[in-house]
Amino acid sequence: MANVPGAEKKILAGILGIVLGGLGIHKFVLGYNKEGIIMLLVSILSCGFLAWATGIIGLIEGIIYLTKSDEDFVTTYITNKKPWF
């Protein structure tokens, strides 16, 4: 398996997306600060009532990250900077 620069973030971002997706921590790991702040604020300012929605987004994104090959992950999220899904 080739070591693709940037692929080391894939597993961490995927797991954080699944476990703490409602807080947007996985977005910060990938350098998407604006998107991470949006997810965090939606969860906090709604007093947790909308955390389920951001949690579902995080879960889906975490699964997508983990199922992509290292090359696809780096191309999509590191090189091309695709912030959502």
N, C-alpha and C positions, 0 to 999 in steps of 0.2 A: 504494500500500500504506500503510495507516494505521500510525502509530507507536504501538504499544500499550505503556504503561509496564510494565516487567518482562520484556518480550520479548527484551531485549538479553542475558539470561542463557541463552536457549534454545540458541543455537549453541555457546557455550562449554561449557555443561553437556552437550550432546549429544556434542561431540567428546571431552571428558574422559571421559564414560561409555564411549565406544567404545575409546579409547586406554588410559586408566588406570582402567577400571571396577573392577578388582580391589581398588584402594585406596580406592574410595568418594569420590574427590575431587569428582566431580560432585554428590554429596550436600551437601558443604560449600558449594559455589557457590550452591546453591538454599536454603541456610540450614537444612538438615536435619542438624544436628550429631550427634544421637543415632544416626541411621541411618548416617551417615558413619563414626562411631567403630566401630559394629558391623562394618561391612564391612572397615575397616582392621584391627581386632583379629582378625577371623576369618582374614584373610590372614597377618598377622604371627604370631599365636600358634600357627597350624598349621604354621609354618615354610614357608609357601608351598604346602603340600599341598592346601589348600582354596581357594587363590587362583583356581583355574579356575572354581569355583562362583560366587564373587563377580564374577569377570571376565565370566561369561556374563550375570549379572544386570545388570552395568554396560553390556554390549553391547546387551542388549535395551532397557534404559531409554534409552540414547543414541539408538538408532534411533527409539524412540517419541517422544522429545523432538523430534528433527529432522523427523519426519513430521507432527507436529501443526501446525495453523495457529497463528499468534502468539496469536490470541484464545483458542483452546482451551488452549494451553500455559499462558498466564497464569491463566486460570480454574481449571484443574486443579491446577497446581503452585505458583502464587504466591498466589492468592486462597483456594482451598479446602485448600491444604497437604496434598495427597495424597503421602505419602512413598515408597510402593513402587509400581512399575509405573504 
